[in-house]
Amino acid sequence: MSTNKIKVIFFDLFFTLITPKYNDVRNEYDVLGITCDQWEEYAEDANIYRKRALGLVKEPLQIIDDIISSMNIAVDEEAKREILYLREERMKQALLQVDETILEVLTVLKKNGIKLCLISNLDVIDSKHWLESPLSQLLDDWVFSHQVGFLKPEPDIYKIALDRMNAKPDECVLVGDGGSDELKGAKEQGIHTILSDYLLKRNEIDLKNIMKHTEFTISDFTMLTTLINEM
């Protein structure tokens, strides 16, 4: 059993533990004849994203419909189904092909008696293949926004995670890439914060803002084990 002050590590998912990557053959935007940047602009629209990430949209094909409805593009049902398939496959591969260093570090932390829990903003497409991921075998629990109805950095999603882990905020740390103001939200709840830029390097302006709410930063994921031992 761990004798460290830190008993629980909360992890962000996207760009902290996994990176969904577009492939070199065919992607969602290819079906529509638009660029990747254009697709991302529509797909990550704040209002559309919020609905699905809160679990207000539960049908995967409806998520694709909502994205496409904001475009001035005629898309038939077959094309929508292909877009859904490509998106599901992209998320599946990200969940299955986890960086070996990350898996090794999580394994060591778990053996050291640290509880591991995920706090992630994601929708039903993102989480479809979660239980097939090696991450699901290493983590003690997970809090998905679309299941609990709250998004980072809303206080309730952190409180739910703390309750599930039966832990006090000062016994916990959130490790994340800093997206969605997740570190700010955690810090406001009294949870320690670590910025990981192992998978994603932020630009100088974003990094400056994120650093305001970060106690420590790691560029090498293997640094996490030592850092936790010293906290």
Buried (B, 14 or more C-beta within 10 A) or exposed (E): EBEBEBBBBBBBBBBBBBBBEBEEEEBBBBBBEBEEEEBEEBBEBEEBBEBBBBBEBEEBBBBBBBBBEEBEEEBEEEBBBBBBBBBBBBBBBBBEEBBEEBBEBBBBBBEBEBBBBBBBBBBBBBBBBBEEBBBEEBBBBBBBBBBBBBBBBBEEBBBBBBEBBEBEBEBBBBBBBBBBBBBBBBBBBEBBBBBBBBBBEBEEEBBEEBBEBBBBBBEEBBBBBEBBBEE
